[in-house]
Every structure is written in structure tokens, then in C-alpha cells.
Amino acid sequence: MKIAIQAADLDASRIDGTRVYILNLLKHFGKLDPASEFLIYHKKNFNPELMPPDFSNYKIKQKSFPFAWTQTRFAFEIWKERPNALWMPMHALPALRRKNLKTVVTIHDLAFKYFPDHFPKEDLRKLNLFTDFAVKNATKLIAISEATKRDILKFYPEAEEEKIRVIHHGFDPEVFSRSRELEKENEIKKRLEITKPYILYIGAIQPRKNLETLIKAFEKLKSQAQKELSSLKDLQLVLVGEKAWLSETTVKKAQNSLFSMDIKMPGKLKFDDLGHLTRGADIFAFTALYEGFGIPILEAFAAGVPVVCAKNSSLPEVAGEAALFFEKGAEELAGQIKKVLEDENLRQDLIAKGKDQIKKFSWEKCARETLKYIKD
């Protein structure tokens, strides 16, 4: 079977969950189905950190074009090559394609439907246009969580439920499940000026991640600890990730905080550094207003770090009973973080439950189910 894959996102400089998803499935497809031929299309040069493996049944096709690449050059190449199936790992689909081409589109989330103000207007227009077209015209859809499937059916009631398959993401145990390497961990902490116990967040810096609430919760914890002379007064907040769209207000909130000296925003880090930093954290906080899945939660579980996260969208589905949740804002979030930091029994219980929860998820399982769905 000849399967075409749109992998242009692997050219991007910023690494996000969607790009990690594409890369990890490409790490498995070639091994899982050596008899099939995979045509992997992209535009420019792969980000070195997102380079797909060199399997003998992979044909990497770099096809550049200055505008509307998916609808122009990519569509032309697919028409010419005549694959049996096309997998689009993003919310898009070429309008021009052969009628007998089987198309499978992954829908990651519909955050733009819930929070349109959190997206630049041009991105919002494209997301609505491309997703509307993909949901209506794809042969099959993949939703990365039951929450995303519910949202597809909510916003697109005309969509056929039987053509939507839920296939969960995985995570990278190799990076996050290692034993702590204190020398490397201390090197990274020194470089980032992390000198105290810390709350960790990993992800993009953007409004949907709700980091202003996390900063407020951190301020409440520090203020209360100073009054009570609690050990929590020696606490730092580490927000790791690249600045994405509309990140300015979050950055200003951190810079203007009374505790700004204890808020670190190191930007993008290498995967290995993320592993060391996660294993050294006292708690992992994931405060997003909406997530299609939430890979960092699984990574924290794998690293043996307790998690406090928001109770919305897919997050309860991913975290299960292995995290403490909050719903009502900074006050409740601060309280949940304090519970974990001050109760060692609770902490160890969450860590143990996290280790059990991650057994449900893997990239190999995700790739196997995705490939079967593409081929069926």
C-alpha cells in the first residue's frame, strides 16, 4: 500500500505537541508496516530535532512552493503520485484530490471554537476554514481524545460519529523515565538560576495555557508562606516553553510580580534538559483552559513528579485519578499545590498512581492504531 503523509510541520522551528505527535508516529510506521511505502512530504528543511527516521520504505519528498503549499504544490504532488491513502496529521485537507483517494485527518482540538480571542485573527480564520472543510470532506477523522470527539460532534452536528476514531497520544519514556542524574540536573539548574524547590510548567507561553492564574497562585503561596514563616517561602516557579501568539500579557505578569526574581522563563529547552528538569521538580502544574490531550502530564507521571492540573476538556481523561484538579482559579490552585507540597503521603500516592496511569499510553500503541485505521 502507498500512503502519503503531509509532514511539513516538521520543518517548523517551534516544537509543540502536534509536531511531537507526527515525529513519534513516523518513528513507528516504517517498522510496523515494512510492506507499505510511505511518501513523506514537506516544504523546506526538517528541524534537526524533528528529523524523521530513515526507513527503507520511507520516501522523503521535499517540495517547496512560496504560498498555500497544502492546496497547491502538495495537492499537485498527491494527484500525480496516486497514493492509496493520505494521512493529514493537522486540521487540513487538499481541496483538489482524486475522488477515490482515502483521506484521514487528525483533529487535535477545537480550542479556537471556545476561545477565539486567544488566537490571532488570521490564524482563527484559517483554522475555521480548514477544519470546517476537513470535517465535511475527509473519509475518516481521528480525534486524539474522547473530549475532542465530543467537541467535533458539538460544533459539527452533521459529522458522522462512526467515521470518528479516538486514538490517544503517547509519551516519550526514554527521556522522562530515567533515574535522576544529579550532576546534569544541577548543571541545568545552575544555568537557569534555579536555586530553590520549584513548581514546573512545560508548554507554549500563550493565553490558553492560563499561566496568569498559575502566577497568581504562586504569588498567593509565597505571600502566605512569608506570613506563616513556612518553608514554602523558598519556592520558585519555572515556566518552560517558547513564546507563542499573544504571550505578552503572561510575560508582563511574571515580570511585574512581587516575586519576579523567583519566576524563571528560560524559553525553549532541549528534550534531554526537559527530562532532567522535570525529574528535579517538586510538582508539575498544568493549568490550561483547554487541551486536546496534554502530553506533559504523562511526561511528569513518567518522571515521578506529582501533578496538579485543570479539570477541563481532555485533562481528566489523561490524568485519571493520578492528579489533583482545580476548577475555580488561583485560590483553589494554590490550595491544591500546597496540599501536595506539605503532605508527603499524598505526594507518594499521586506518584504511584501516575506510574500506573502511563501504562495506558504509548507512541507505539498510538502508531499501531493510527496505521490500522488509515489502512482499513
N, C-alpha and C positions, 0 to 999 in steps of 0.2 A: 504494500500500500504506500502511496505517496502522500505525505502530509506536509502542508505548508504552514509556517508559523511566522507571525508578524512579531519580530523581536527588536524593533527599533528603539524601544525604551532602554535597552541595554547599552545604548550609546550615551545615555544621559550622565552628567557629572554628579547629580544628586542621587543618592541611593535611598530608596524608600521601600515600603513593604511590597508594593506591586512588582518592583524590579527584582527584589529578592525572590519573590514567587516565581517569576519567569526563569531566572537563573537556576533555581533549585529543581524545577521540573525538567529543564534541559540537562541537568546533571544525571537524570534518571531515564528519560525517554529512550535514549540510544541503547542503554543496557537492557531495558525491559522488552524492547521490540527490535532486535537486530535485523529482522527480516524486512522491516519497513524503511523507507527512505524519507528523511526529514529535510525539508527545504527551509532554511532559516534566513529570513530576510531582515536586513537593517539598512540604515542610510549612510552613516559616516564611519567612525571608528568606534569599536566597543570600548567602554570604560574598562581599563585594565582589571578593576575589581569585579567586573560583571562579565568577564570573558567566558563564553560557553565552552564546554569540553570539546575535544577534537575526536569525536567518534567517527569510525569509518563510514557509517550510514548517515552522517550529517553533511549536508552541502550548504556552506555558508555563502550567502549571496548578498554582497554589498552593492546596493543600487541607489545612488544619490539622485536627488532632484530638489530644486530650490523651494517649492511650495506645495502644500496639500498632498504630501507624499503618499499617504494611505489611499487617497482617492485618484491618484494619477499614476506615478511610476509603479508603486506596489500593485495597484489594480491591474495595470498592463502586464506586469510580470506573471501574476497569477493566471490571468487569461491565457497568456502564451504557454505557460508551463503545464496547465491542465492537471493539477493535483486532484486526488480523490477527496481530500478533506482540507479545510482551512481552520486553524485554531487562532482566534484573536484573543490574547490574554488581557486586553483592555476593552473599554466600552466603545468599540468602533467596528465598522464593517464596510468594505468597499461597496459603493453603490453599483458599480459596473462589475459584474461577475457572471460566469456561466450558470445557467439555470439549474444544471444538475450538480453543482458544487455543494457538498455538505459543509455547513458553516457552524462553528461552535464558538460562542462568545462568553468570556468570563465577566460577570458583573461583580465588582468588588464591594461597592457600597453606593448608596444613594444619598450621601450626606448633603449634596448640593440641593436636593429637594427640601430637606429640613432646614438647612442653614444657608440660604442663597447669599446672605450678606457677608458670609465668610469667604466668598470667592470673588476674584476679580471678574468684572462684568464680561470680558471677552471669554474667559475660561468657562464661566457659567453658561454662556450662550452655546459654546461648543459641546459642553457636557450634556446639556439638554438635547441638542440636535443629534449628537452621535448616539446617545443612549436610547432615545426615542426610536431612532432608525434600527439600531441593533436588536432591541427587544421585539420590534414588529417583524423584522425580516430574517433573523438568524434561524437556522434549522433547530438548534438547541442552545440552551443557556446554562452556564454554570454559576451558581451562587456560592460564595465562599463561607456562608453560614446560614442557619435557619432564619436568622434575623434579616439577612439580605434578601432571602427568598420572600419573606413576608412583605418586605418593602417593595419588591418588584410587583407583587400581586396587589399591593395597596395603591401604588402610583400608576400601575398599568393593569387595570382590571380586565382588560381584553386579552392579556397574556394567557397562554395555555399552561396551566400548572404542570401538566405531565411532561412538558418539554424543559422544565427547570430541574436540574440536579444539584443537590447540596454536596459540595466536596470541600472539606475543611483544609486549611493550610497546615503546614508542619512547622518545624523549627530546626535550628542547627545545634544538635547536641555536642558536636565536636568542639565548638567554640565555647559553649556555656557550661557544659557538664564536667569540665576538667577539675582536678584538685587545685586549690589555691596555690599560686606561685608568688610567694610574698615579695620576692626581690623585684619581679616585674611589676607587680601591683604597686609597690612602694615607689618605683620609678615613675609610673604614670601619675600617681597621686602628687608626687613632688612637682612634676611638670605642670600639673593643673592647679597647684596650690590648694590641694585638699588635705587639711591637717587635722580634721575632726571627724567623728562619726557623721554619716551623711545619708540623706534621702536621695534616691536616684530616679530620674526620668530619662528615658531614651525615646526619641522620635523627632518628628519635624517640629519646628517652632512656628506655630500658626494658631489662629483663634480657635479652631475646632478642638484643639488639644486641651483647651481650658486651663492653661498654665497660670493664668492670673489667679484663679481660685487656689491652685497649689501654692503659689507665692503668698497669698493671704493666709492660708492655713499655716504655712511655715512661720509667718510673722506672729500669728497667734500663739503658736507653740513656744517660740523664743521669748515673747513678751511674758507669757505666763510662767515659763521656767525661770526667768530672771527674778520675778517677784517671789517665787517659791524657793529660789536657790536650788532648783532641780538640775540634775545632770544634763537635761535636755537643752540647757542654755548653750552647751557646747555641741552644736549641731549645724551641719551645713546642708545646703540644697544644691544638687548638681543636675543641671538641665542640659543634656547632651543631644545635639542634633543641629542640622543646618537650618538657617533662617529661610522659611518658605514665605508664601504670599501673606501679606498683611501682618507681618510679625512685629511691626514697630511698637505697638502698644504693650505687648508682652515684654519686650526688651526694656522699654521705659519703666514699666512696673518694677522690674528687677533692679534697674539702675537707681531708681528713686526710693527704694525700700530703705527703712531704717537699718535693715540687716543686709544691705547690699554687699558688704565685704564677705559675707558668708554664702552668697549666691554665686555659683560658678556656671558660666555658659561657655564651654570650650569649643562649641561648634561640632563639626564632623570629626569622628574618630575612626580609626581602622577597626575591622571586625575583632581582631585579637585584643585590642585595647578595650573594646566594649565588654568582652568576656571577663577580663581582669577587673575592670571597674565594677561590673555587676556583682561578681563574687565577693568583692570587698564592701558592698553596700550594706547598710543596716536594714533598709527597707526600700522596696520599689513602689513608686506611686504612678498610677496610670489614670489620669483624670479626664480623658477625652469625653466630649459631649456626644460623640457618635463614632463607632468604628465598625467596619465591615467584618473585621476579625480581631486583630490585636496580638500579633506575634510576640511583641516584647513581654507580654505576660508569661507566655510559655518559656521564654528565654530566662526570665527571672526565676521561675519554678526550677528549671534545669540547673541554674546556678546555686540553688539552695537559699534563695532570698525570699522572705515573706512579702506578700503583695497586698496593697490597698488600692482598690480601683472603683471607678464609677459604675453604678448599676444602671446601665442603659444599653440599647442596641444588642450587639453580639457579646458583650463583655461577660455577663453571667454564664453564657453558653460556653465560652472559652475557659473561664476561671473555675467554673463549677463551685464546689464547696471549699476550694483551696485558698480563697482570698477573703478579706474583709471588704465590704462595699460601703459606699456612701451615696446619698441621693440629693441632699439639701444644701450643699455649698460648703464654704470654708470652715465653718464651725464644726460641722459633723465630720468633715475630712480630718481636721486637726485632732478631733477626739479619737478617731479610728487609728490614726498614726500613733498617737500617744499610747493607746492600748497595746499595740504591737511592740513598741519600744520599751515599755515598762513591765510587760508580762512575759517572762521567758517561757512559761508553759504554753501560752498561746502562740508565741513565736515558733516554737518547735513543732507544735501541732500543724500550723499552716505550712511549714517547710515540708513536713512529711506528706501532707495532703497534696502539695504541689508536685512532689515526686510521683505520686500515683496518677495525678491528672495528666501529666505529659505523656503517659503511656498510651493515651488515646490518639495522639497526633504524631505524624512523621511526614517528611517530604516524600519518602519512598511510597507510602500509602497514598498520599495525595496524587503523586505522579501516576501510580498504577490505576487509580480510579478515574483520573482525568483521561488517560490514554485509552482506557476501555470505552469511556463514554464518547470520545472522539471517533473511535473506530466502529462502534456498534451501529 
